[in-house]
């Protein structure tokens, strides 16, 4: 019985430590001097990252994959596909709003 309990505890510790290393999406909301403000979707957090640590070619509005290592976020690379998809979604939304406004 004790052996089983230790195995369960070890499994819980492994799950906890792997959770601390997950990768998720974030959007570069804005640049404030040498700091980039990234909004991390999954965590619903706003994190500050040095502009020097951003992937090359990053700019406001771009989605990036970020890695959470013990509550320290690191921007890994630009997520071009997500950036393009979200831009298209925003354009369609604006177009729909414009059409509704014109028909009022």
Secondary structure as GFF3:
##gff-version 3
##sequence-region A 1 104
A	DSSP	alpha_helix	2	19	.	.	.	ID=ss1
A	DSSP	beta_strand	23	32	.	.	.	ID=ss2
A	DSSP	beta_strand	35	40	.	.	.	ID=ss3
A	DSSP	beta_strand	45	50	.	.	.	ID=ss4
A	DSSP	three_ten_helix	51	53	.	.	.	ID=ss5
A	DSSP	beta_strand	63	69	.	.	.	ID=ss6
A	DSSP	beta_strand	72	78	.	.	.	ID=ss7
A	DSSP	alpha_helix	80	102	.	.	.	ID=ss8
###
